[in-house]
Amino acid sequence: MTGELDRRAFVKTAAGSGAGLLIAASPAAASRNGALAKRPRLLRDVRFRSGVASGAPASRAMTLWTRVHGAERSGRIELEVARDPDFRRVVERRRIGVGPKRDFTAHARVGGLQPDERYFYRFSSHGRTSDVGRFTTLPADSRRPIRIGFFSCQAWEAGYYTAHRGLAREDDLDLVICLGDYIYERPFYGDGGVRPDRSGKNRDGEVQTLEEYRSKYRLYHRDRALRELRAGVPMMAIWDDHEVEDNYAAGEPGEATLDRRIKFLRRRRNGYRSFYEYMPFDAVADERFRLYRSIRMGRTAELFMLDERRYRDDQACDEQIPCPPSERDAPGRTLLGSKQRRWLERGLERSQARWKIVANQVMAMALDAPSGNPINMDQWDGYGAERARILEGVRDKNIKNVTLLTGDIHTFFAGDVSPTGRQTGIGPVATPEAVATEFVGGSTTSRGILDTIEAESGEPAPPEIQTGLASSAVVASNNPHIKFTDLQRKGYGVLEARSDRLDVDFRSPATVRERRSEVETLASFTVAAGTAAVENR
């Protein structure tokens, strides 16, 4: 561990050194002045089976989350935050209300914390205690390295969360972000799944009502590895489509619903509301459900989180290929919506951070086969004019050190991003210059091309398909801007931002069909500050 990261280690300080922290009065004192008589009492005979989580990190604040199981009425639980795992130096103790309106989930914003410090927390009620969670606040005005883990696409039935076990053990992560598809609104893998999903009215795994979406989150949080990850490091998440419905676009439904039982807009609202209930960040009561936001992480990095579902135009050509440029690149087509796009453009221009990291649901680099023929209208290739506008702005305003972290496509990719999304490398015509870099994480469990073929046929993909699709050289021949490809492995990524460079590692378990599997590094990359070029490390 470097000297810079050693600063992150837990530092013993005198009790009470965190000025401004609140310590609640004892229950006995509160009872004497009659305060408790007007409030719901502590709940009895409850459990905390969904674990604990922290999120919405800041230098002096954090949002803490849990869910109460077994309660039948509204009531209160206790929260403790301490500087040590034994809770001898408690810095905050308070009671929090929970009830059926938010499915007995609790969100507590704790302020007055010290920057860049480690804290521990737990919830309890009448002798029942949750797991102990931990978090480190963000630096306030520091140039120290920032480490971010990222993952996406964790279909329950497709496999175990073996990748999360590895991610939870990464050193000194400041944040983990899910880049979309935290849940799947229905199973997509039939009888070939590893574990059953019996959620939903028909016990077929498809959820549409609010209570059904809630049950889906409770199902996913039964996985011990996911609970361990949420307890061990602050988490943020952006939704993609499966948090509501596969391939939906704004107010337009997708086409994969098994048994539509309610109107789509009601279903979308149910998906959004349950997402906020079960994620450890604020705005649970914000009925506008604004997802996009930024998080400043000292002077080293600023994270911009996007929403690429709620405001987008419908997919070009109804997702059929080939799709002519006149439609996919039509002026005015939007993935972000005008308000969010302007927010992103202003944010990138004004950011004082060395690295501008964009949490992005769908791939910005073009994916062509053959060259010049994009094959996925659900990603930025279907919104070419808006991609060009944003990235030309990055170029023209000389905004340096922009990188995108991306999910969705169940494949590891790394490469360079130009305003057109591509660098043809063909002929004497000048090709667009890259202005950003992109790192696309493989799925946590969800199937890619090769394992889908294997599952459907019962046999490994034919050698000619494996050779053609799994070879980074073949992908690069059509897409020279893509520097790395792995279409088969699952896993996650870890980004480390430093003042002089950005390092990214792709990591993968040997299998997701077993609960425990060793994680190995697939590839390592670096981007020198001031450049937009991914290099092997």
N, C-alpha and C positions, 0 to 999 in steps of 0.2 A: 504494500500500500504506500502511495506517495506521501510526502510530507504534507502536501496540500490537503489530501483526504484525511490525514490523521487529525486535522482540526475538527472533523466530524465526530470524533470519538466522544463518548459520554464524559463530561467534566463534572467532577464533584464540586458543588458549590454550597454555600451556607443556606440553610432553610430560610425562605422568605426573601431571597435575592431577586425574585421576579416581581418587581414593583408593578402594582396595578392589577395583580391577580386577585380574584375574589374567592373568599372562603365562606361558604354558607354557614349560617348559624346552626347550632345543633338542633336536632328534632325536639329535644326537651325544651330548649329556650323558645323555639317557635311555637310549641304547644302552649307555653305559658302566656304568650301574648295573643293567642287565639288564631294565629295565621293558618295553622294546619286545619283548623276546623272548617275553613272555607274552601279547602282544596281537596281534590281527590286523594285518597290515601294510597300508600304503597301497595302495589299488587302482590297477591299471595299465589303460591303454587304455579309460578311461571318459569319458563326456560328461555335460553338465548341460543336456540339451535341454529340460527342463520349467521352466527358469528358477529364480529364487529368490523368496523371499517373507518378509515379517515379519508378526507378529501378536501377539495377547494383550498389547497395549501397557500399560506402567505407567510411573511416573515414573522408576524406576531399573532397569527390566528390559524385555526384549523376547525373544520366541521367533523364531528364524530357521530357515528351511526351505529344502530343495532336494531334488531326486531325482537319483540316479545312474543313467545309462543305460549299458548295455554290460557291467555286472558280472554274473558268474556265481556268485560266492560272497560270503560276508560279508567285510567288510574295513573300512578306515577312510579318511576323507577329512579334509582340514584346513579349518578355519574361521579367518578373520581378521576382526576388527572394528577400525575405525580412525576417527580424527577427521577424516581428509581423504581425498578420492577417490583419491589416489596411494598411500595406505597407507604414508606415511612416519612417521605417528604411530599405530602400532598399540597398541591398549589391551587386546586379548585375542587370543590364538592358542591353539587347542586342536585335538585330534583327536577325531572323532566316528565312532562305529560305524554302519554301515548293513548291511542284509542282506535276504534274501528274506522274513523274517517280516513286515516292514512295507513290502514292495515296494520296497526300497532307497531309501525316503524318510528324510530326516534332520530331526530337530527338536532344536534346541539352545536352551536357555534361558540367556540371557546376563544376568547381574546386575551390580550395582555401578556402573551407569551414572549419569550426571548428569541431573537433571531438565531437560526442555525444551531438549535439546541434539541436534544433528544428528550422525549416525554413518553410516558406510559399511561394507559387509561383502561378503565373497566366499568361495566354497568352491573348493578345488583338490585335485588329486591327481596327482603325478608329471608336473607341467607342464601338465596340463589344468585350465583355470580357468573358473569360472562367470561369468555376468554379474555386474556390481557392483550391489548393491542399496543402498538408503539408507532411513533412517527417522529420525524425531525422537521422542524420549521425551516422555511427557506431562508437563505441569506438575504440581508437587507441591501447592502452596498458593497458586495464582495465580488471579486473576479475568480473565485475558486471554481474548480470543475463542477459541472452539473451532470448527473447521471439519470437517464430516463429509460425505463423499460417499456416496451410496446408489444401488444398482441391484438388479435382479432379472431372472429369466426370460430366460436366454440360450441358447435352443435352438440347437445348432450349425448344423443344416442350414437354419435360417430366415434366416440372414444373417451378415454379417461384424460383428466387434466394433468398428465405427467409433465407437460411443459411448465405448468404453473409451479410445480414443486421446485423445478430448477430456477424459475424466475424469482421465487420467494427467497432463494438463497444467494442471489446476487449481492455483491457488496455495496453498501452505501448508496442505494438508489434514493434519489430525491422524490421520484414520482413514477408511478406506473399508469399508462394510459391504454384503455381499450379503444381501438380505432373502428369499432362497429361490430354489429352482430354478436352482442353479448349474450342474447338469447335467440332462439329460433322459434318463430310462431307456430311451426309444425315440424314434425320429422320429415326428412327428405331422403332417407336411406333405407326405408322398408325393413325387411327382415335381416338385412346385412348389418344392422347396428350392433354395437357392443353392449349397450344397456338400454332398457326400455324407457319410453316416455309415455306415461299414461295420463298426462294432464288433459284438461279440456272436458267439455260436456260429454262428448262421446268416447272419452278415454282413448282417443286416437292421437293425442299430442297436439291437436290444433286448438289454439286459444283465441278468443274474440272478445269476451266480456271482460270487464275490469277485474272481477274476481279470478277469472281464468288466467289472465296475464300475471296477476299476483302469485297464483299457484305455480306458474312457470318459474318465476324468480326463486320461490322457495325451493323448488326442485333443484335448480342449478346450485343453490347454496348448500345443498346437502353434500356436495363434493368437498372433502376435507382440504384438498390442495388449493382450491379456490378460496376457501375461508382463510387458510393460512396466508395466502398472498394478500388478501384484503386487510388482514390484521397487521401485517408486517411492514407495509409501506403505504403512503397516501396514494389514492387511486382517483383518476378522473376517467370519464368515458364520453364518447360521442356515439350517437346512434347512426346506423346505416338503415337498411330496409327491414331486416328480419325482426327488429324490435317491434315492428308493426305488421308488415306484410311484404312478401318477396316482390322486389322490383316495382314497388309503388313509386309514384312521382307526385309530390305535393298532394293535391286532392284527387288524383287518379289512382284507382286500385291496381294491384298487380293481377297476375293471372294464375296463381298457384294455390288458391284457396280450395280446400276439399269440399266444404259445406258452408257456404256463406249464410250466416244466421242473423247478422245485424248489418246495418248500413256501414259503408266503409269509413265515413268521417267519424262516426261514433267509435268504430274500432280503432281508428288512429288515435283519437283522444284517450282511449283506454290504454293503448300502448305507451303513449307519452306520459300519462299520469303515473302508471306503475313504474316506468323507468325512473322518474324523479323520486318516487317513494323509496326505491331500493338502491339508489346511488348515494354515496356519501358526500353530497354537496348541497349547497343552499338552493333557494328558489323552489322549494317543494310547493309553496303556496302560490307561485307565479303561474297564473292560468294562461299566460301568453306562451309559456314553454320556450323561451329564447335559449337556445343551446350554445350559440357561438359566443366566445369570450376569450380573453387572453390572461395568461399568468406570467408575471415577471419573476424571474429566478436569478436575483442579483443582477450584476452587470454582464454576466456571461451569456444568458439565454432568455428569450421570451417565447412562450408557447402560445400559438394561435390555434384555437379549436374551432372547426367548421361544422356547419350543418348542410349537408349536400343532398338532403331528401325533402325537407319541408317546403323549400322555395323553388325547386327545379321545374323546368319545363319537362314535358313527357319525353321519353327516349326517342331519338331520331329514327325514322324509318320503321317504327314499331319494333326496333332492335333487329330487324332483318339486315343481312349483309349480302352483297355489297350495298353500301349506302352512299349516294353521291355527295360530293362536297357541297353542292347547292343546298342540301338539307342539313347535314351534320355541322357545317360551318356557317350556317345562316346567321346574319347579323341579328342581334337581339335575343338569340337563344341563350338561356341562362341556367346554370347549375346552382348558383348561390342566391339569386335574387339581387336586385339592385342595391338594397339597403345593406345587406351583408357584404356584398362585393366592395362597396365604398368603405365600409368599416375595415375590411381587410387591407385595401389599398392604403388607407390613411395609417393604419397600424404599422404596416411594414415600413412606410416612409418615415414615420415618427419614432420608431423604436430605437432606443439607445443601446440595446443589447448587442453584444458581438454577434450572436447567432439568432436568427429568426427561424423558429421551428414551427412548421405548419402541420397540425394533426388533421389528416385528410382521409376521407373515406375511400375514394376511388382514384385509380391510377392516373397521374398527369402525363407520364411518358406515353408516347404512342406505342401501341402493340399491333404491328402490321404483319400480314401474311397474305400475299407477298408484300414487298416494300411499297408503301403508299396506300395500302388497302387495310384500313383499321378493321379489327374483327370484334370489337366490343363497344357498342353504342351506349352502354350503361356507365362508362367512365368518361373522362374529359375528352376523349376522341369524339364523342357525340355533342360536344359543346365547344367546338374549336375556336369560334370567334371570341368567346369570353376568356378562354385560356390565353389566347394571344394578347388580349387587352391587358390582363393582369401581369403577364410575364414581360410584355413590352414595357409596361410601367416600371417593373423591377429594373429592366435594362436602362431605360431612358433616364430614370432618377438615380442611377448608379447605386442601387441598394445591394449591398454585398451580403454574402453568407446566409442565403435563404435555402433551407432544406425542407423537404416534405417527408413525413412519415405516413405510410398508407397501408390500408387493409384490403378487405373485400375479395381479392382475386385468388386466395388460397395458394399463393405461389410466392417464393422469395425472388425479388428482383432488386437490382441496384443499378443506378445510372444517372445520366445527366439530362436536364430538362431545358428545352428551348421553347420559345414562344409558339412554335408549331407542334411541339411535343416530339419532334423527330429531327434527326440529322441523317440525311439519306446516305451520304458517303458515296454517291453515284454520280459520275460525270463531272464536267468542268464547272457546273453552276455552283456558286457559293452556297453553302449550307448554313442554316441558322446557328447562331452561337448560343451555347448553353448559358443560362443565367441562374440556374438553381440545380440542386441535386435531389434525388429521391431514393428512399429506402422502403421497399414494400415487404412487409412481413408475411411469412407463410401462415396458414391457419393454425389455430390451436388444436383443433380436431377435424374440422370440416374437410370433406374430400376434395382433392384436386382432380386433374384429368386422368392421371394414371391409375390411381386407386379407385376411381369411379368405374373405369373400364374393367378393372380386376373384380370389383364387387359385383358388377352386372353380369360378367361372363363366368365368374367362379375360377378364373385362371389369370395368371399374370398377363399384362399387356404384351402383345406380340413384339418381338425384338425390333422390328422396323419402326413401330410406333415409339417404343422406349428410346431408341436411338434418335429418332427425328424430333420428338418433343422434349426430351429431357436433356438435350445437349445445348449448353449455353452458346456454343458456336453457331448452331443452326438458328437460334433466336436472334443472335447478334447479326447474322448475315442479312436478315430483314430489318433489324432494328439496331444499328451500330451504336446508338446512344445507350443501349442496355449493356452494362458491363458484367452482370452476373445474373444467372437464372438457375433456380432449382424448383422443378414442378412437382416433386414427389414428397419431400420431407415436410413435417409439421414443426411448429416451434414459435420462437419469439425473437425479438431484437433488443439490444441494449445500446443506447447512444450515450456517448460521453462528450460533452462540449467543453473545450478549453479555449484559452485566449488565442492560441496559435493554430488550432486544428479541431476537427470533429472526427471522432472515432466511432465506428459502428460495428458490432458483432452480431451475426446471425447464429442462433443456437437452436439445437434440435434434439429431442429424445429419440432413441432408437425406434420406439414404437409408441403408439397411443392406444394400443389394444391391451395393454397391461397397466396396472395402476402405478407401478414403479418401473422406471427405466432411466438409465444414465443419460445425461445431457452432454452433447459434444458441440464444439464450435464448427459450424459449416464453412464460414467465411468471415474475413475481417477486412474492413475498409477504412480509409482515411480521406478527409477532404481538408486541404490546406486553407487557412483563412485567406480570404480575398480571391479565391478561385471558385469555379463551379464545375469541378472535375473529381469524380470518384476514382480513387486509386486503391489497389490492393494493399493490404498492410501485412 
